[in-house]
Amino acid sequence: MKKHIFTTLRSTLAIAASVLLIGLSGCNKESAFSENYDIPWPYPTVTEINPTKALIDTEITLKGTNLEKASTVLLGRNKREAEIISASATELRIRVPRTVNAGPVYVKNLYNRATTSTVIFEPEYPTSDITGWPAVIFRGQPFKLKGTNMDLISSVTLNGEKIAVEGSSGTQTEISIMTEGLTLPEQVVIVVEARGGVTNGTSPSIPVQDFDPNAKYDPAPAIVILDFEDGLNPFVAGDITPQNGMNLSGTVKGRGEKYLSIKENNVPDPWGTNIGTLTMSNINLADFHEPHLTFMINTNGNDGYFQMEMVQGGNKDGGHFTPSSSSNPSDNYKFHTTGWEWRSIDLANFKWEDWGGDGLISFDKKGIIDQITFGFKQGNGVNPYDISLDQIMITDGPRKVVQALWNFEDGIDPYSGSATSGINLAGHGTIGGNNYLTVKVDQNVNSWNWTGQIDWNTQTINLSGVASPYLSMMVNTGGRQGYFQVETTQDGTKWGIGQTAGPYFFETVGEWTLVNLPLTAQAFGNWGGSGTEFDPAGIMDYLKIGFTTGNVADQPYQLSVDEVYISDGPLY
């Protein structure tokens, strides 16, 4: 009995020692799954592709064996990943990627076993159609082509010089073409080739100009990275798990129905505790001139903070929000707001620091941002930690509020006139906060009838420090039509502005729509006085919004407005 116990113990110790040695030998190298096992993990096989020719974006079937655990399917010589629709032991249903070329299919399973077919797949492509040519091309700068199936463009020829194009860098409706390094004459013709052929593939003669970085430019459309309207929470907790999710702060809405909240009553270490991160990837700046990171923030009367890290071209830099970097004197390693505020950060002039050990690099305003990460810490703030974010985007130039005129959150109706008015009178949903103003006439109206106005006359509006002044506001006409005009004075001359082009009425069909009116000399008309031109860098004595019927006639009138701001750059 004792011998049996000793023998068993000796065997057990030997097994334990063997396990320990195996564990120690594996500490310095992480092996791929199944690499060092002698278990016969199954290999997938692909014996048939049905059909072997198919249009992109359609479904095809792969037949073979051991396909039920397939995790990755790559198609064509350029190995484009295909979406797996369904899987069984003998069949895989996949969707053909848009930019795949001819070639075999590669299948890898969850056991890290893979196969490449001997059968070749040949994709078929739809025709690309160019619907928008650039009005002018600037030397050394990208230009944009618009149309259908733009991601299928394979080459562009300029002045006889052919440029290979990677269509997947664009979208189905537009693509940017680089001209850096090309010698271009005063006029060029663009010739486009695409995988499925091109309709309207040759442009008219297009003028070419030298690029002046200081000249005025038409801003590129904003890239909205996160507006949280899908209800998905991208926040990843760090050393602690704070409250996080949609609309948790109990504050009014920012823009739309949802915003992201992060709350913690007791952060242990202001700088040492990683509260969490928010990561955004693959942002193409090719169309931008002055890219800015723009977002809405609300700390609900408390403190909140995050630092920013950016990876571009594989290099990592980072920085903090301070008065010099964010152009806001209150952002001193903390944010403190009592309501929603806009921030618009010039990415080229942000106070970047070398956070990757690879040296501080110059920010490429036309490049690709591999990744932006917000790292949430308490910074100079104090408990409780409370931060809400909305409308995180890249804008071409700053987008910031210069003067908040009306958001109606005080519940006061400032309208005076003959129409019916009230807070939330239209009965439709809000767009920002809890309140909006409605002005309406339930009877049929005559055109160009000034029903009344709201007046901002408590203080003047100084535009001297505003690079690109706009009057920005949200409008909603419900199921009706509505219209407004704007009036102000400078040095005794009255100036007026309305919708800059016909039809001189708004009809939003119940949706909130953003209206941006540029406060330029060209936009304003002289409504009385001896002045020759409105001064967009001067002082507006007051601002009046007149609820006029415009071209609305023989029907009821209705206009709801909210978030009426003077802004530097158009808001979104």
C-alpha positions in Angstrom: 0.0 0.0 0.0 2.8 2.4 0.9 4.7 1.5 -2.3 1.5 2.2 -4.3 1.1 5.6 -2.7 4.8 6.4 -3.3 4.7 5.3 -6.9 1.5 7.4 -7.5 3.0 10.4 -5.8 6.2 10.1 -7.9 4.2 9.9 -11.1 2.2 12.9 -10.1 5.3 15.0 -9.4 6.8 14.0 -12.7 3.7 15.0 -14.6 3.6 18.3 -12.6 7.3 19.0 -13.4 6.7 18.3 -17.1 3.8 20.7 -17.1 5.9 23.3 -15.3 8.7 23.0 -17.8 6.3 23.3 -20.7 4.8 26.4 -19.1 8.2 27.9 -18.5 9.4 27.2 -22.1 6.4 29.0 -23.5 6.7 32.2 -21.4 8.9 34.0 -24.0 6.8 33.4 -27.1 3.0 33.4 -27.6 2.2 30.6 -30.0 -0.6 30.8 -32.5 -3.7 28.7 -31.6 -3.2 25.0 -32.4 0.5 25.5 -33.4 2.1 23.2 -30.8 -0.8 20.7 -30.5 -0.7 17.3 -32.1 -4.5 17.2 -32.2 -5.7 16.7 -35.8 -7.6 20.0 -36.1 -9.7 19.9 -39.3 -8.5 21.7 -42.5 -11.2 23.3 -44.6 -11.3 22.5 -48.3 -13.0 24.3 -51.2 -13.8 22.2 -54.2 -16.3 24.4 -56.0 -17.3 28.0 -56.4 -20.8 28.6 -57.6 -21.0 30.6 -59.8 -17.3 31.1 -60.8 -18.4 34.5 -62.4 -20.6 36.9 -60.5 -21.3 40.6 -60.1 -19.8 42.3 -57.1 -22.0 42.8 -54.1 -23.9 39.6 -54.9 -23.8 36.3 -53.1 -21.9 33.2 -54.2 -21.5 29.7 -52.6 -18.3 27.9 -51.8 -18.6 24.1 -51.5 -16.2 21.7 -49.8 -15.6 20.2 -46.4 -15.1 21.4 -42.8 -16.4 24.8 -43.6 -18.7 25.3 -40.6 -15.9 26.9 -38.5 -14.7 29.3 -41.2 -13.6 32.7 -39.7 -12.0 34.5 -42.6 -12.7 34.3 -46.4 -10.4 36.2 -48.8 -11.2 36.4 -52.4 -9.1 37.2 -55.5 -5.4 37.8 -56.1 -5.7 41.0 -54.0 -7.3 39.1 -51.1 -10.3 41.2 -50.4 -12.2 40.0 -47.3 -15.7 38.7 -48.1 -18.6 38.9 -45.7 -19.7 35.4 -44.5 -23.5 35.2 -44.9 -24.0 31.6 -43.7 -21.8 28.5 -43.0 -22.3 24.8 -42.8 -20.0 21.8 -43.0 -20.2 21.7 -46.7 -21.2 25.2 -47.8 -20.2 28.8 -47.3 -22.4 31.6 -48.5 -20.4 34.8 -49.0 -20.8 38.3 -50.5 -18.5 39.3 -53.3 -16.4 42.4 -52.2 -16.7 45.4 -54.4 -13.0 45.9 -55.3 -11.9 42.2 -55.7 -10.1 41.0 -58.7 -9.9 37.6 -60.3 -8.2 34.8 -58.3 -8.6 31.9 -55.9 -10.5 31.9 -52.6 -8.6 31.5 -49.3 -10.5 30.2 -46.2 -9.2 30.1 -42.7 -11.1 28.5 -39.7 -11.1 29.1 -36.0 -8.4 26.4 -35.5 -6.0 28.5 -37.6 -6.1 26.0 -40.4 -6.4 27.4 -44.0 -6.8 26.4 -47.6 -6.5 28.1 -51.0 -8.7 26.8 -53.8 -7.5 25.7 -57.2 -10.8 27.0 -58.6 -10.5 30.7 -59.8 -13.3 33.2 -59.3 -13.9 36.0 -61.8 -15.8 39.1 -60.7 -18.0 41.2 -62.9 -18.4 45.0 -62.4 -21.1 47.5 -63.0 -20.4 50.6 -65.1 -19.1 53.7 -63.3 -20.8 57.0 -64.2 -19.1 60.4 -63.7 -21.7 63.0 -62.8 -19.5 65.8 -61.3 -16.1 67.2 -62.6 -14.1 69.7 -60.6 -14.6 73.3 -61.7 -10.8 74.0 -61.2 -7.8 71.9 -60.3 -5.1 73.3 -58.0 -1.6 72.1 -58.6 -0.4 69.8 -55.9 -3.8 69.5 -54.3 -6.4 66.6 -54.6 -9.5 67.0 -56.6 -12.8 65.1 -56.3 -14.7 63.1 -58.8 -18.4 62.4 -58.1 -20.8 59.9 -59.5 -21.8 56.2 -59.1 -19.4 53.3 -58.5 -16.5 55.7 -57.9 -14.7 53.0 -55.8 -14.3 51.0 -59.0 -12.1 53.6 -60.7 -8.8 52.0 -61.6 -6.9 54.9 -63.3 -7.1 58.6 -64.1 -5.1 60.2 -66.9 -4.2 63.9 -66.6 -2.3 65.7 -69.4 -1.3 62.3 -70.9 0.1 61.1 -67.5 -1.7 58.0 -66.2 -2.3 57.7 -62.4 -3.1 54.4 -60.9 -6.0 54.7 -58.5 -6.9 52.5 -55.5 -10.7 52.7 -55.7 -11.2 51.4 -52.2 -9.8 54.6 -50.9 -13.0 56.3 -52.0 -16.7 55.6 -51.6 -19.4 54.5 -54.1 -20.3 58.2 -54.8 -17.0 60.1 -54.7 -13.2 59.7 -54.8 -10.3 62.0 -54.3 -7.4 62.0 -56.9 -4.0 63.3 -55.9 -2.0 65.6 -58.1 1.2 66.0 -56.0 4.3 65.7 -58.1 2.5 66.2 -61.4 3.4 69.0 -63.8 0.1 70.4 -65.1 -0.5 73.0 -67.8 -3.1 75.8 -67.7 -5.9 73.4 -68.9 -6.3 69.7 -68.6 -8.7 67.0 -69.7 -9.4 64.1 -67.3 -9.8 60.6 -68.7 -11.1 58.0 -66.3 -10.9 54.2 -66.5 -12.9 51.8 -64.3 -13.1 48.1 -63.7 -16.5 47.9 -65.4 -16.1 50.7 -67.9 -17.1 54.3 -67.6 -20.1 56.4 -68.8 -19.1 60.1 -69.4 -15.5 59.2 -68.7 -13.8 62.2 -70.4 -14.1 65.6 -68.9 -14.3 69.0 -70.6 -11.2 71.2 -70.5 -10.7 72.2 -66.8 -8.5 75.2 -65.8 -5.5 74.6 -63.5 -4.3 77.1 -61.0 -1.5 77.4 -58.5 -2.7 76.8 -54.9 -2.6 79.7 -52.5 -2.8 78.4 -48.9 -3.9 81.8 -47.7 -6.8 82.2 -50.2 -10.4 81.7 -49.3 -11.6 78.2 -50.0 -14.9 76.4 -50.2 -14.8 74.2 -47.0 -15.1 70.5 -47.4 -18.2 68.8 -45.9 -17.7 67.8 -42.3 -16.9 64.2 -41.5 -19.2 63.3 -38.6 -17.3 60.6 -36.7 -19.7 60.0 -33.8 -23.1 61.5 -33.2 -24.3 58.5 -31.1 -27.7 58.4 -32.8 -27.3 54.6 -33.4 -27.3 54.1 -29.6 -24.1 52.2 -29.6 -21.6 52.9 -26.8 -18.0 53.1 -28.1 -16.5 53.9 -24.6 -14.0 51.3 -23.2 -13.5 51.4 -19.4 -9.9 51.6 -18.0 -8.7 51.1 -14.5 -12.2 51.8 -13.1 -15.6 51.3 -14.7 -17.5 54.6 -14.5 -21.1 55.0 -15.4 -21.2 55.2 -19.1 -23.8 55.1 -21.8 -26.4 57.2 -23.6 -28.0 60.2 -22.0 -26.9 59.4 -18.4 -26.1 62.9 -17.2 -29.7 64.1 -16.9 -28.9 67.1 -18.9 -30.8 68.4 -21.9 -30.0 66.9 -25.3 -27.0 68.2 -27.3 -28.0 67.7 -31.0 -30.4 64.9 -31.9 -31.7 62.4 -29.5 -28.6 60.8 -28.0 -25.2 61.8 -26.5 -22.5 59.9 -24.6 -22.2 60.3 -20.8 -19.3 59.2 -18.6 -19.7 59.7 -14.8 -17.7 58.8 -11.7 -18.3 60.1 -8.2 -14.8 59.3 -6.9 -11.7 59.1 -9.2 -8.9 57.8 -7.0 -5.9 59.5 -8.8 -6.5 62.6 -10.9 -3.7 61.8 -13.4 -2.9 58.2 -12.6 -6.3 56.7 -13.0 -7.2 55.7 -16.5 -11.0 56.2 -16.6 -11.3 54.8 -20.1 -10.9 55.5 -23.8 -12.8 56.5 -26.9 -11.1 55.5 -30.2 -11.9 56.7 -33.8 -10.0 55.4 -36.8 -9.2 55.9 -40.5 -10.1 59.5 -41.1 -9.1 60.7 -44.6 -8.2 64.4 -44.8 -7.5 64.6 -48.5 -10.3 67.1 -49.2 -9.6 69.4 -46.2 -7.7 72.7 -46.1 -7.7 73.4 -42.3 -8.9 70.3 -40.5 -10.3 70.9 -37.1 -11.6 68.5 -34.5 -15.0 69.8 -33.6 -17.3 68.5 -30.8 -20.0 69.4 -28.3 -19.2 69.1 -24.6 -21.2 69.4 -21.4 -20.0 68.7 -17.9 -23.3 69.6 -16.3 -21.8 72.1 -13.8 -19.1 69.6 -12.7 -15.6 68.8 -14.1 -14.5 66.4 -16.8 -11.4 65.9 -18.9 -9.7 63.9 -21.5 -6.4 64.1 -23.3 -5.9 63.4 -27.0 -3.7 61.0 -28.7 -3.2 60.8 -32.5 -1.5 58.3 -34.8 -0.6 59.4 -38.3 1.7 57.6 -40.6 2.5 55.2 -37.8 3.8 57.9 -35.5 2.1 58.7 -32.2 1.7 62.2 -30.8 -0.5 63.5 -28.0 -1.6 66.6 -26.2 -3.7 68.4 -23.7 -6.6 70.9 -23.8 -5.2 74.1 -22.5 -6.1 77.8 -23.2 -3.3 77.9 -25.9 -4.3 74.7 -27.6 -8.1 74.8 -27.5 -8.5 78.6 -27.7 -10.8 78.5 -24.7 -9.4 80.1 -21.5 -11.4 77.8 -19.2 -9.9 74.6 -20.7 -6.9 74.3 -18.3 -6.4 70.5 -18.1 -10.1 70.3 -17.3 -13.5 71.1 -18.9 -16.1 72.9 -16.9 -19.4 73.9 -18.5 -22.9 74.5 -17.3 -24.5 73.5 -20.6 -23.6 72.4 -24.1 -20.6 74.2 -25.6 -18.8 73.8 -28.9 -15.1 73.2 -29.2 -13.2 73.4 -32.5 -9.5 72.5 -32.4 -7.0 73.3 -35.1 -5.3 70.0 -35.6 -2.3 71.5 -37.3 -1.6 74.0 -34.5 -2.6 71.9 -31.6 0.2 71.7 -29.0 1.3 68.1 -29.9 3.9 66.2 -27.8 5.9 63.1 -28.7 4.0 60.3 -27.0 5.4 57.5 -29.1 9.1 57.9 -28.8 9.5 58.3 -32.5 10.0 62.1 -32.5 7.5 64.9 -32.9 6.2 65.0 -36.5 4.5 67.7 -38.5 0.8 67.1 -38.8 -0.2 66.3 -42.4 -3.3 68.3 -43.2 -4.0 66.3 -46.3 -3.1 62.9 -44.9 -4.9 60.1 -43.2 -5.3 60.0 -39.4 -4.8 56.3 -38.5 -6.4 56.8 -35.1 -7.6 59.5 -32.6 -8.0 58.4 -29.0 -9.6 60.3 -26.2 -8.0 59.2 -22.9 -10.4 60.1 -20.0 -8.7 61.3 -16.8 -9.6 63.7 -14.1 -6.7 66.0 -14.8 -7.1 69.3 -13.0 -10.8 68.7 -12.3 -12.3 67.6 -9.0 -14.8 64.9 -8.1 -17.4 64.2 -9.2 -16.3 63.5 -12.7 -19.1 64.2 -15.3 -18.6 64.6 -19.0 -21.0 64.3 -22.0 -20.0 64.5 -25.6 -21.9 64.8 -28.9 -21.3 65.6 -32.6 -17.6 64.6 -32.8 -16.5 65.5 -36.3 -13.7 66.8 -38.5 -14.6 70.2 -40.0 -12.8 72.3 -42.6 -12.0 75.3 -40.5 -13.3 76.2 -37.1 -16.9 75.7 -36.1 -17.6 77.6 -32.9 -20.3 79.7 -31.4 -19.4 83.4 -31.2 -22.7 84.6 -29.7 -25.6 82.4 -28.5 -28.7 84.4 -29.3 -31.6 82.1 -28.5 -32.0 78.4 -27.5 -35.3 78.9 -25.6 -34.3 76.7 -22.7 -35.5 79.5 -20.3 -39.1 78.8 -21.6 -39.6 82.5 -22.5 -41.3 83.3 -25.8 -39.6 86.4 -27.2 -41.9 86.8 -30.3 -44.0 89.9 -30.8 -46.4 90.2 -33.7 -49.7 89.2 -35.1 -49.1 85.4 -35.5 -49.7 82.7 -32.8 -46.5 81.8 -31.0 -45.3 79.6 -28.1 -42.7 77.3 -26.8 -43.0 73.8 -28.3 -46.3 74.8 -29.9 -45.9 72.7 -33.0 -45.9 69.4 -31.1 -43.0 67.8 -33.0 -39.8 66.6 -31.3 -36.9 68.8 -30.2 -33.5 68.9 -31.9 -31.3 70.5 -29.1 -32.3 70.8 -25.5 -36.0 70.6 -24.4 -37.5 73.7 -26.0 -38.0 75.5 -29.3 -40.0 78.5 -30.5 -43.0 78.1 -32.9 -44.6 80.9 -34.9 -47.7 80.0 -37.0 -50.8 81.3 -38.7 -53.5 78.7 -39.1 -55.4 80.6 -41.8 -54.3 80.9 -45.4 -51.7 83.7 -45.7 -50.7 86.1 -48.3 -47.1 86.2 -49.6 -44.5 88.6 -48.2 -46.4 89.4 -45.0 -44.2 90.4 -42.1 -46.1 88.8 -39.2 -43.7 89.8 -36.4 -40.2 89.3 -35.0 -37.8 88.3 -32.3 -35.2 91.0 -31.3 -31.7 90.6 -30.0 -31.0 94.2 -28.7 -29.6 93.7 -25.3 -26.0 94.1 -26.6 -24.2 94.7 -29.9 -22.6 91.9 -31.9 -18.9 92.5 -32.6 -17.7 90.5 -35.6 -14.1 92.0 -35.6 -12.5 88.8 -34.4 -14.6 86.4 -36.4 -12.9 84.9 -39.5 -16.0 83.6 -41.2 -19.2 84.9 -39.6 -22.5 83.0 -40.0 -26.0 83.2 -38.6 -26.8 79.5 -37.9 -30.2 78.2 -36.7 -32.3 75.0 -36.8 -35.7 75.3 -38.6 -38.7 73.0 -38.8 -41.9 73.8 -40.7 -43.8 70.7 -39.6 -46.2 69.7 -42.4 -46.4 73.4 -43.6 -44.2 76.0 -45.2 -42.4 78.9 -43.4 -39.8 81.6 -44.0 -37.8 84.3 -42.2 -35.6 87.3 -42.9 -32.8 88.9 -40.9 -32.3 92.6 -40.2 -29.6 94.7 -38.6 -28.0 98.2 -38.7 -24.5 99.5 -39.0 -23.7 103.2 -38.7 -27.3 104.2 -39.4 -27.8 101.9 -42.4 -30.3 99.1 -42.3 -29.2 95.8 -43.8 -31.3 92.8 -44.6 -30.8 89.2 -45.6 -33.0 86.2 -46.4 -32.6 82.9 -48.0 -29.7 83.4 -50.4 -31.6 81.8 -53.3 -35.2 80.9 -54.1 -37.8 79.6 -53.6 -38.0 81.9 -50.6 -39.7 79.4 -48.3 -38.7 76.4 -46.2 -40.6 73.1 -46.3 -38.9 70.6 -44.0 -41.7 68.0 -43.9 -41.4 67.7 -40.1 -37.6 67.3 -40.0 -35.2 69.7 -38.3 -33.0 71.4 -40.9 -29.8 73.5 -40.2 -29.7 76.8 -42.0 -26.4 78.7 -42.3 -26.5 82.2 -43.6 -23.1 83.8 -44.4 -22.8 87.3 -42.9 -20.9 88.6 -45.9 -21.1 91.9 -47.8 -22.5 90.1 -50.8 -25.3 88.4 -48.7 -26.8 91.6 -47.3 -29.0 94.1 -49.1 -29.4 97.7 -48.3 -32.8 98.1 -46.7 -32.5 101.9 -45.9 -29.6 104.3 -45.5 -26.5 105.7 -47.2 -24.1 102.8 -46.5 -22.6 101.2 -49.6 -21.6 97.8 -48.2 -22.2 95.7 -45.1 -19.0 95.2 -43.0 -18.6 91.5 -42.0 -15.9 92.6 -39.6 -17.9 95.4 -38.0 -20.5 95.8 -35.3 -24.1 94.8 -35.7 -26.2 97.2 -33.5 -28.9 94.5 -33.1 -30.3 91.5 -34.8 -33.9 91.0 -35.7 -35.4 87.8 -37.2 -38.6 88.6 -39.0 -41.2 85.8 -39.5 -42.3 86.8 -42.9 -44.3 84.6 -45.2 -42.0 85.0 -48.2 -43.4 83.0 -51.1 -45.8 81.1 -48.9 -49.3 81.9 -50.1 -52.9 80.5 -50.0 -52.0 78.1 -47.2 -51.2 78.2 -43.4 -47.8 79.3 -42.3 -45.6 77.7 -39.6 -41.9 77.9 -38.6 -40.2 76.5 -35.6 -36.7 77.7 -34.8 -34.0 76.7 -32.3 -30.3 77.2 -31.5 -30.0 80.6 -33.1 -26.3 81.5 -33.0 -23.7 83.7 -34.5 -20.9 81.3 -35.4 -17.4 81.3 -36.8 -17.9 79.0 -39.7 -21.1 77.2 -40.5 -22.4 74.9 -37.8 -23.6 71.4 -38.3 
